Amino acid sequence: MDEKIKPSEVHRIAGLELNLLNYVRALPRATFEGARLETGTPIFDPNGELLFYRVPIVGPDGVQAGYADIAVHTVFGAPLLAVAPTAVWDEQALVGEAREALARQKTTRKAELSYDEIRFVSYSYPKLAVAFFHKGKEVSMLELKSWLEVPPSNLKERKPMEPGNFERWSLIDEMPQDRKRRNLERFHERLEHLNGPELRDIDFSVISTTKLASVIPILRLTDTEELHYSTRQSDHHTCYELRGQETSVWCVAASTQMLLDFYRYEYTQSRIATQLGLGTLQNPNGLPYARDNDVAVALNAMSSGALTATMLTTPPFSTYCDEIRANRPLISFIPGHSRTVAGYTESLLVFLGLNGFRGLLVYDPWPPNAGVITRWENFDTQTYRRAFTAHVTTI
């Protein structure tokens, strides 16, 4: 049964999922307690199907408190994809910037670019673009923030696994069928619980710890860790910084920069790109799939051997937990992209048969020259190709 979340139900499911996270204290309580949800933005797959909604969250003080991504399509395996508490999502402002960028294209193309429809498209999940259509035919697709034209899909030459490649690919069409079937089952099971009679008539548009407690007692066990200046529990201070990628294809360089910065090795992205063979600012390129391990080699070389780096394939959630507990960040490769991981949360909810939540604190260098911190990315809805760990071996 290919049951999906109806657009009319997205707001309720988002509110319920966020209430669950807030209840187990996985979200910043001061920001989210009393927060409400606004109308979400539909995000489409390149094949035209609706993938998810990006739902803005407004705090009790009236200031936007980030957004949540709520899946509509079963391809993800669960409704809640990610929460970004410090990010700002302004649909109208982004559309305005995209219109201006398209208007500039008219001058360079010397051609009329008429359109009658605008969509947000996840051209390489989770990266987004604004697409313009005229009578159902695409006129232009522009990457968010950089406003560069996203190249057309080339199925013969395309390599969606390579991190940093500036290309479009369909999450729906290119996911293996066996995983689609598993995700369909998991998605349907969770949706069935969320649509149960105990929760159906409750208004979850406002986030509040008292709402769930009033329905049924919940056993909550939560384990959360983030990177800090040291492992001493008595004087913890957050010690990690976001770096935006300086080109549309330098996510690996930016991720490497973030990890090196944590260990106090300061390099520019251009210098790191040279080490990794990623070209220049004027002529950048991504990292080929066959050279993934170059990241580990670069971390070792750029620390003069003080860091021992290791590449792991399809790492489990426990790997991220172990590294963060040891106060070490990780570089994480997903299809077509690279980010870093600086924390995790895991909660157990004994509640109407619902499974717990496993999330990663992701410092994502995309969009270009900005980046975004996701607290939390649902580990069970993403494909984790590689992880790079690094530990100090020389003082």
N, C-alpha and C positions, 0 to 999 in steps of 0.2 A: 504494500500500500504506500504510494508516494504522497503521504500527507505532508503538507507544508503549512507554514504559518500564514494565515490570511493577513493581507495588509491591515485590515481593520483590527487585528489582534496583536499587532507588533507592539503597540504602546503598552498593553497589559502584560505581555510576556516580558518586555524589557523591565517594567517596573517590578515584576515578581523576581526576576533573576537578580536585579540590583538590590532588592530588599534582602534576598538570601545572603548575598555577599556582605552587605552592611551588617546583617545580624551576626555573622561570624567574625566581625571586625577586620575584614580583609580590605575595607575601603577607609579612607580618612574620615573618621566619625564627625569631626567638626565641619567638614565640607559637605558631607552627604546626608547627615541626619536632617530631615525636613526638606530635602531637595525635591524638585519635581521634574518631570520629563516634558519636553517640547515635541512638536511634530517632527518626525524623522525624514531624512532624505533618502529616496530609493537609489541603490547602487546596482548597476547592471553588469553582467558578464559580457565579454566581447561578442558572444554568440546571440546576444539580445535578451537572454533570460534574466529575470530579477534574482539577484544574489542575496542582498541584505539591506538593512536600513541603518543609517547612521543617525542616532537619536541624541540630540543635545540635552544636557542636564543643567538645570539652573538651581544654584544653591539657595538656602533660606534667606540670604542677603540680597538676592536678585542678580548676583553675578554668575556668569556661566561657569559651571564646574566640570567642564569636559564633555565627553560624549561616550556613548556605548554603541557597539556594533551588534546588531541582532539579525541573525540569519533568517531568511525566508526559505531558501533552498536547502534540501536535505543533504546536499553534497558535503556539508561541513560536519555533520554528525551530532550537532548540538546547537541550540538557539543562540546562546551567548558566545560571541566571538572574542570580544575584547572590551576593556574599559580604559579610557585615557583621561584621568581626572584633571590634568593640568593643561590639556590641549583646548583650543578654541575652534569650534566648527560654525562657520557663518556661510551658509549656503548662498545667500543672495550676494554677498561680497565676492565670493569666489566666482560665481557666474558673471558678475560685473567685470572682474579682472579678465576672465576668459573672453568675454565679448570684446574688450579692448585689444587683447592680443590678436584675436581674429581680425579685427579691423585693421591692425597693422599689417597682417598678412595680405589683405586686399591690395595694399600699396605695392608690396614686393611681388605679388603674383600678377598684378595688373589684370585681375579678373574679378568678376562679381561673385561673392561668396554668400549666397542667400541661404537661409535656414528657417525652418518652421518648428523645430523641436530641439531641445537641449537635454542631455542626460549626463549623469555621473557614471563613469564606467571604471570598473576595476580591471585595468588593461593588463596588469601582471600582479595578481593578488599578493599583498594588500595595497599595492600602489594604485593611485586613482588618476583619472583624467576627466576632462569635460569634453563631451562629444557633441557635435552639431550635425543635424540631419535635415535634409530637404526632400520631402515626399518619400520618406523612408530610407533614403540613401545617404550614407555618411558623406559629409562635406569636409569635416576636419575633426581631429581628436588631439587635444592639447593636454600635456602632462601638467598636473597641479603644481603651481608655484613657479616652475621653470618656464611654463607655457611653450615648451618645445613641441613640435609636431611628433606624435607617436607614430613610428613607421608602420606600414601595413604588415599584416601577418604573412610570413613566408614559410609555409609548412615544410618545404624541402630543405631549407637551410637553417631553420630556427632551432635553437638549443635552449629551451626554457629553464633548464637546470642551472645554467651558468650564472653565477651571481653578478649582477650589475649590467647584464645585457639589456639594452633599451629596446624592448620589443613587446608586442602584445601576444597573449596566449590565453586560451579559455580554460579556466579552472574546471568547469563542468565537462567539457569535451575531452580533456586530457587526463582526467583522473582515472586510474585503472578501475575496471568494472567490479572487481572483487572488493575494493575499498568502498566504492559507491554503495554496494549492497550492505556492507557492514555499517556504514554511516547512516544509511536509510533506516536500518533497524534501531540504531542508537537514538537517532533524531526522533523517530516515532515514539519510542519508549518514554523519552523525557517529556515530549509534548503531551503524551497521554496523562502523565502524572501532573503536569502543570495545569492541565485542563480538567482536573478532577473536581468533584462537587465541593470539596472543602475549600477550594481556592477560587472557584469560578466567579463568585459574586462579590469578591472583595476588591475594593478600589486600591490598586497599588501605584497610582500615578504619583503619589508622594512617598518618599523613602522614610520609613520609620521602624525602629526596632520593636515597637509595641504591636504592630499589626500581625506579624507572624506568631508572636508569643500568645496573642489572643486567640489564635486558631487552634493550635495544638502544641504541647510541649515539644521542644526540639533539643536533642543532645548535640552539642557543638564542640568539636575538637579542631583546633586550628594550629598549624605550624607555619610561621612566616619568618623569613630571614632576608636581609638586604646587606649589600656591601657597606662597610664602614671603614673608618680610618685605621682601626685595629680590631683585633678579636676580643679585647677586654670588654666585658659586659658592663662595667661600672662607668665607663666614659665613652659611650658610643656616639659617633658623629658620622653622618652620611658623607661618603667620600667618593663620588662618581659624577662625571659630567657628560652631557650630551654634546656630540659634534655632528653638525649637519654635513652631508656629502656635498662637495663643491661642484660636482657635475652630476648629470643624470645617471652616470654609470660608475661612480666611485664609491659605492656603498662599502666595498671591501676595504678600500683605503681609509674611509672614515671609521669603520669598525676597528681596524687595526690601530688607528690613532687613539680611539677611546681606551683600548686596553693598555697601550703603551703609556698614555697619560696617567692612568691609575698607578702604574709603577714608576712614575716620575721620569719617563723618557719622552722628552718633548720634540716632536717632529712635525713638520708641516705635512699636509696631505700630498702636496706635490712631491715632496721627498719620499714619502711612503709609496706613492704611485710609481716613482722611478724604481724603487727597490722591487716592487711587484710586477714591473713591466706593464703598467696600466696607461702608458702614454703621458700626454701633457694636458694642461688645462685647455689649450687650444685644440688638441686632437686626442681626447681621452678614449679609453676602451675598457671593457669589463675583463674579468678574470676567466679564462677558458676552463671548462670543466676538468680537463686533464691536469690542470695545475693547481687544484685546490690546496694541496699540501705546501705550496709556496708560501702560504700564510704562516705556517709553523716555522718554516725556514727563515722568513723575514723577521718574525718575533725574536728568534734566537740571534740572528745577525745584528739587528738594530739595538739589542740590549748587550752586545758584545759577549754573548754567551751566558749572561746572568740569568736569562729566562730559558727554561726548558719547556718547549711547546709541543703539544701532541694533537693530532687530528683524530677525531672519533667519528665513526659512521653510524647514522641513525641512532643517536644517543637517547637512552630512556630518560624519563623525568628524574630518576634517582641520581643521574650524573650531574644534572644542574643543581640539585639539592646539595650533593656532596661538595661540589666546588664552591658554592656560595657559603656553605657552613665554614669552609676553610678560608673564607674571605678572598676568593679569587673570581674575577669576572670571566665570562666566556664569550667567544665570538660564535654566533649561530648562523648557519647557512640554511635557508629555506629555498624552494624552487625560485630561481631568478633573483635572489636578494640575499643580503647579509646584514645582520644587526648584532648587537651585543646584549647579554643577559646579566643583570645586576641584582637579581633577587627572585624569590619564589614564594608562593603561598599554597598551602594544601589544607583543605577543610573536609571534615567528615560530618555529614548531616544525616541523622536518623529521623527522616521526615517523609512520610507518605511514599517510601520506596525510592526517593530521589538519591542519586549518587552524589558524592562530594565534588568539589571543584579543585582542579589543579591549574595554577596559573603561573606565568613567568613575568617578571618585571623586565620589560624590553626597552632598551634605548635604541631607537630606530633612527638612522641617519637620514631617512627619507621623510618628507620632501626635501629636495635640494636646498642647501643653504639654510635649513631650518631644523628638520628632524622632529620627532615626537616621542614622548615617553608614554608607554602603554603599561598601565597598572590595573588590570592584569590581562595578559594574552592567554586565552584558554588553550592549554597544552593539547587537549584532545581534539582540537579542530584544525590543527596546523600540521604540515609535513616538515619534520626536522631532519635535513639531509646530513649535515655535518656539525660538529662542535669542535672548537679549538680551545684547549685549556693551556694555561701557562703557570708555572710555579718557579719561585726563586731558587736557584741552585748555587749562586755565588754571592757573597757579601762583599 
